[in-house]
Amino acid sequence: MKKLLGIVLSCAMVFSMAACGATATTTTSTAASTESTGEAAAEGGNASDLKIGVILVGDETEGYSAAHIEGIKAAAAELGMSDDQIIWKYKVEESSDCADAAEDLVGQGCQAIFSNSYGHQTYMVEVAEKYPDVTFVSMTGDFAAISGLDNFKNAFTSVYESRYVSGVVAGLKLKELTESGTLTPETQPESFDADGNVKIGYVGAFSYAEVVSGYTAFYLGVKSVFPTVTMEVMYTNSWFDISKEGAAAEALVANGAVIVGQHADSTGAPAAVQKLKDGGKICYSVGYNIDMLATAPTAALTSATNVWSVYYKEAFSDIANGEPVPTDWSKGYSEGAVAITELGPECAEGTAEAVAAAEAALKDGSLHVFDTATFTVGGETVTSAPIDLTYYDYSTGTPVAVYEGETKEAITDGYFSESTLRSAPYFALRIDGIVEDAEPVA
């Protein structure tokens, strides 16, 4: 594809994607499990010769980066890699610090460099242009396929699938609460709208397509087992802000939400819900990235999560075997790349069985998360959703095309096909039943 103009490195990241938001100084260390077997080493080719660089926006104290760290270490262990084969860069800001970190990793002999934040992408591609013999992977990025660079890649999981399944868990809890008479218009009137729908809430980081895709999948999962539900989304404008995420959860519960989901990276929302539950409110939490039971032992129902070891093992093996890393990688339940965490003690009876059934249907393709028969937009069934794959720079306030991409149809065979046109999510439809707050939480 044609590169239309030079990348503006201060680009505002409007369209997507996951990343997080911890900021601090860059530090370097090495780590990876040293356990291995002969079979695993053989599967990974000559993995003993690999040197991998990792650029993280956070560290092990922040859920999103912690999940990547765990996945990398697990993949390295399976392939028999030693500690000194992975060089870590923690808390790298979405700025020229990323380019500096990547340059340093190249200088230390890394054959491949992985970054985990969307805001790193423009800096990663800058360095990738200078070093064509090094593979650069920008997680959650969205323009590798149209960049014209053979050594620049994007990857993300199909986490919308596990968000849907976590919604099934939440929906079954709502069903139990209402059918038992625990939750009624008389006992908790603020939790029902004028049409008798039960209210739930969602703490979102930004109004990017990835967050919209995720909260819609969660809502559709809830609705699949408990149809009379409406959801309010409140944004924090930060990937990681414990105070804002907690405040958003509190505001959502105050507005009547019985269950609060999240696409933000801290434990702020589950902690706030647990406190409110302990104070007598009927409210529960569904988290993201990590098991939240330590934070919310009775309020947490489960968390949607990524199994990053699946991707990293595949990528490391490709590099060790001299094979190209996929330009756009996105896998879900069928490859074990997504999951939900342990079910909480107050999940409804029969939840484990319902989860197993939903997961099986996602694996065999009989269930599509964004089946157009299950939602409407403006009261109408959606029959077409063209996706413009051009990458735009929004830093000046007026969108300017940087890399030219095609416009392709996302709806095929009666469902919106997510993360197939590229790895990063692009579902941005605002479906009926979900309301976004106009202003982010203060």
Residue pairs with C-beta under 8 A, 6 or more apart in sequence:
1 145
1 146
1 147
1 148
1 403
1 404
1 405
2 148
2 403
2 404
3 147
3 148
3 402
3 403
3 404
4 401
4 402
4 403
4 404
5 400
5 401
5 402
6 402
7 122
7 125
7 126
7 393
7 402
8 122
8 393
8 395
8 396
8 400
8 402
9 96
9 99
9 122
9 123
9 126
10 395
11 122
11 393
11 394
11 395
11 402
12 394
12 395
13 94
13 118
13 119
13 208
14 208
14 392
14 394
15 142
15 208
15 209
15 392
15 426
16 118
16 140
16 142
16 208
16 209
16 210
16 424
16 425
16 426
17 118
17 140
17 141
17 142
17 156
17 208
17 209
17 210
17 424
17 425
18 64
18 117
18 118
18 139
18 140
18 156
18 210
18 239
18 263
19 57
19 64
19 94
19 116
19 117
19 118
19 119
19 120
19 139
19 140
19 239
20 57
20 58
20 62
20 64
20 65
20 116
20 117
20 239
20 240
20 265
21 57
21 58
21 205
21 238
21 239
21 240
21 241
21 265
22 57
22 58
22 59
22 61
22 62
22 65
22 91
22 239
22 240
23 91
23 93
24 91
24 93
25 91
26 89
26 90
26 91
26 92
26 97
26 100
26 101
27 89
27 90
27 91
28 87
28 88
28 89
28 90
28 104
29 88
29 90
30 83
30 84
30 86
30 87
30 88
31 73
31 83
31 86
31 88
32 72
32 73
32 76
32 77
32 81
32 82
32 83
32 85
32 86
33 73
33 74
33 76
33 77
34 77
34 81
34 82
34 83
35 77
36 77
36 78
36 79
36 80
36 81
37 80
40 78
40 79
40 80
41 47
41 48
41 79
41 80
43 78
43 79
43 317
44 78
44 79
44 80
44 81
44 313
44 316
44 317
44 320
44 321
45 317
45 320
45 321
45 322
46 320
46 321
47 79
47 80
47 81
47 85
47 316
47 317
47 320
48 80
48 81
48 82
48 85
49 320
50 81
50 85
50 111
50 112
50 316
50 319
50 320
51 85
51 86
51 87
51 108
51 109
51 110
51 111
52 72
52 76
52 81
52 85
52 86
52 87
52 110
52 111
52 112
52 113
52 114
52 316
52 319
53 86
53 87
53 89
53 102
53 105
53 106
53 108
53 110
53 112
53 113
53 114
54 68
54 72
54 86
54 87
54 88
54 89
54 113
54 114
54 115
54 116
55 89
55 92
55 98
55 101
55 102
55 105
55 113
55 114
55 115
55 116
55 120
55 124
56 65
56 68
56 69
56 88
56 89
56 90
56 91
56 92
56 115
56 116
56 117
57 64
57 65
57 91
57 92
57 93
57 94
57 115
57 116
57 117
57 119
57 120
57 239
58 64
58 65
58 66
58 90
58 91
58 240
58 265
59 65
59 66
59 69
59 90
59 91
60 66
60 69
62 240
62 265
62 266
63 265
63 266
63 267
63 288
63 289
63 290
64 116
64 239
64 240
64 265
64 289
65 90
65 116
66 289
66 290
67 289
67 290
67 305
67 306
67 308
68 116
68 139
68 308
69 88
70 308
70 309
71 306
71 307
71 308
71 309
71 310
71 311
71 312
72 86
72 114
72 308
72 309
72 312
74 309
74 312
74 313
75 308
75 309
75 312
75 313
75 316
76 85
76 86
76 312
76 316
78 309
78 313
79 313
79 316
79 317
79 320
81 316
87 105
87 108
87 110
89 101
89 104
89 105
92 98
92 101
92 115
92 117
92 120
94 117
94 118
94 119
94 120
94 123
95 123
96 123
98 115
98 119
98 120
98 123
98 124
99 123
99 124
99 126
99 127
102 113
102 115
102 123
102 124
102 127
102 136
103 127
105 113
106 113
106 127
106 131
106 134
110 134
111 134
111 135
111 319
112 134
112 135
112 136
112 137
112 315
112 316
112 319
112 325
113 124
113 127
113 134
113 135
113 136
113 137
114 137
114 139
114 312
114 315
115 121
115 124
115 136
115 137
115 138
115 139
116 139
116 140
117 139
117 140
118 138
118 139
118 140
118 141
118 142
118 424
120 138
121 138
121 141
121 142
121 143
124 136
124 137
124 138
124 141
124 152
125 136
125 138
125 143
125 147
125 149
125 152
127 136
128 134
128 136
128 149
128 151
128 152
129 149
131 151
132 149
132 150
132 151
133 151
134 151
135 151
135 153
135 319
135 325
136 151
136 152
136 153
137 153
137 154
137 155
137 315
137 325
138 144
138 152
138 153
138 154
139 154
139 155
139 156
140 154
140 155
140 156
140 210
140 423
140 424
141 154
141 423
141 424
142 154
142 391
142 422
142 423
142 424
142 426
143 154
143 391
143 402
143 403
143 405
144 152
144 153
144 154
144 327
144 328
145 154
145 327
145 328
145 389
145 405
145 422
146 389
146 390
146 391
146 403
146 404
146 405
147 403
148 403
150 324
153 325
153 326
153 327
153 328
153 329
154 327
154 328
154 329
154 422
154 423
154 424
155 311
155 315
155 326
155 328
155 329
155 330
155 423
156 329
156 330
156 419
156 423
156 424
156 425
157 306
157 307
157 308
157 310
157 311
157 330
157 331
157 332
157 337
157 338
158 330
158 331
158 332
158 333
158 337
158 338
158 418
158 419
159 214
159 304
159 305
159 306
159 332
159 338
160 213
160 214
160 216
160 217
160 332
160 369
160 370
160 418
160 419
160 425
160 427
161 217
161 332
161 333
161 338
161 362
161 369
162 304
162 305
162 306
162 332
162 333
162 338
162 339
162 340
163 214
163 215
163 217
163 218
163 221
163 261
163 304
164 217
164 218
164 220
164 221
164 224
164 358
164 362
164 369
165 221
165 304
165 340
165 355
165 358
165 359
165 362
166 218
166 221
166 261
166 286
166 301
166 302
166 303
166 304
166 340
167 217
167 218
167 219
167 220
167 221
167 222
167 223
167 224
167 261
167 286
168 221
168 222
168 224
168 225
168 351
168 354
168 355
168 358
169 221
169 286
169 301
169 302
169 340
169 343
169 347
169 351
169 354
169 355
170 200
170 218
170 221
170 222
170 259
170 261
170 284
170 286
170 301
171 221
171 222
171 223
171 224
171 225
171 226
171 229
172 225
172 226
172 347
172 348
172 350
172 351
172 354
173 259
173 284
173 301
173 346
173 347
173 348
173 351
174 183
174 198
174 200
174 222
174 226
174 229
174 258
174 259
175 225
175 226
175 348
176 182
176 348
176 349
177 183
177 258
177 282
178 184
178 198
178 226
182 282
183 191
183 198
183 258
183 282
185 192
185 196
187 282
188 256
188 258
188 282
190 199
190 255
190 256
191 198
191 199
191 256
191 257
191 258
191 282
192 198
192 199
192 256
193 199
193 230
193 256
195 228
196 228
197 228
197 229
197 230
197 433
198 226
198 228
198 229
198 230
198 258
199 229
199 230
199 231
199 232
199 255
199 256
199 257
199 258
200 219
200 222
200 229
200 230
200 231
200 232
200 257
200 258
200 259
200 260
200 261
201 231
201 232
201 233
201 234
201 249
201 252
201 253
201 255
201 257
201 259
201 260
201 261
202 215
202 218
202 219
202 231
202 232
202 233
202 234
202 252
202 260
202 261
202 262
202 263
203 234
203 236
203 245
203 248
203 249
203 252
203 260
203 261
203 262
203 263
203 264
203 269
204 211
204 215
204 233
204 234
204 235
204 236
204 262
204 263
204 264
205 211
205 235
205 236
205 237
205 238
205 239
205 263
205 264
205 265
206 235
206 237
206 239
207 235
207 436
209 424
209 425
209 426
209 427
209 428
210 263
210 424
210 425
211 263
212 427
212 428
212 429
212 430
213 418
213 425
213 426
213 427
213 428
214 263
214 304
214 425
215 231
215 233
215 261
215 263
215 434
216 370
216 375
216 427
216 429
216 431
216 434
217 369
217 370
218 261
218 286
218 304
219 229
219 231
219 431
219 433
219 434
220 369
220 370
220 374
220 375
221 358
221 369
222 229
222 231
222 259
223 229
223 374
223 433
224 358
224 374
225 354
229 433
230 433
230 434
230 435
231 433
231 434
231 435
232 252
232 255
232 257
232 434
232 435
232 436
232 437
233 434
233 435
233 436
233 437
234 248
234 251
234 252
234 437
234 440
234 441
235 248
235 436
235 437
235 440
235 441
236 244
236 245
236 248
236 264
236 440
236 441
237 244
237 440
238 244
238 264
239 264
239 265
240 264
240 265
240 266
241 264
241 266
241 268
242 266
242 267
242 268
242 271
243 268
244 268
244 440
244 441
244 442
245 262
245 264
245 266
245 268
245 269
245 272
246 268
246 269
246 271
246 272
247 268
247 272
247 441
247 442
248 269
248 441
249 260
249 262
249 268
249 269
249 270
249 272
249 273
249 285
250 272
250 276
251 441
252 260
253 260
253 272
253 273
253 276
253 281
253 283
257 283
258 282
258 283
258 284
259 283
259 284
259 285
259 286
259 301
260 269
260 273
260 283
260 284
260 285
260 286
261 285
261 286
262 269
262 270
262 285
262 286
262 287
262 288
263 288
264 288
265 288
265 289
267 287
267 292
267 295
267 296
269 285
269 287
270 285
270 287
270 292
270 295
270 296
270 299
270 300
271 295
271 296
273 283
273 284
273 285
273 296
273 299
274 285
274 295
274 296
274 297
274 298
274 299
274 300
276 283
277 283
277 284
277 296
277 298
277 299
283 299
284 299
284 300
284 301
284 344
284 346
285 292
285 296
285 299
285 300
285 301
286 300
286 301
286 302
286 303
286 304
287 296
287 300
287 302
287 303
287 304
287 341
288 303
288 304
288 305
289 303
289 305
289 306
290 303
290 305
290 341
291 300
291 303
291 341
291 342
292 300
292 303
292 341
293 300
293 341
293 342
293 344
296 344
297 344
297 345
298 344
298 345
298 346
299 344
299 346
300 344
301 343
301 344
301 346
301 347
302 340
302 341
302 342
302 343
302 344
302 347
303 340
303 341
304 338
304 340
305 338
305 339
305 340
305 341
306 337
306 338
306 339
307 336
307 337
307 338
307 339
308 337
310 331
310 335
310 336
310 337
311 329
311 331
311 337
314 329
315 325
315 329
317 323
318 324
318 325
318 326
319 325
328 422
328 423
329 423
330 419
330 420
330 423
331 337
332 338
332 362
333 339
333 359
333 362
333 363
334 362
334 363
334 365
340 355
343 351
343 352
343 355
358 367
361 367
362 369
368 414
368 415
369 415
369 418
370 415
370 416
370 417
370 418
370 427
371 414
371 415
372 381
372 382
372 383
372 411
372 414
372 415
372 416
373 381
373 414
375 382
375 431
375 432
375 433
376 382
376 431
376 432
377 429
377 430
377 431
377 432
378 432
379 432
382 411
382 416
382 429
383 411
384 409
384 411
385 409
385 410
385 411
385 416
385 429
386 407
386 408
386 409
386 410
387 407
387 408
387 409
387 410
387 421
387 426
388 405
388 407
389 405
389 406
389 407
389 408
389 421
389 422
390 401
390 403
390 404
390 405
390 407
391 401
391 402
391 403
391 405
392 399
392 400
392 401
392 402
393 399
393 400
393 401
393 402
394 400
408 421
410 416
410 417
410 418
410 421
410 426
410 427
411 417
416 427
416 429
418 425
418 426
418 427
419 425
419 426
430 436
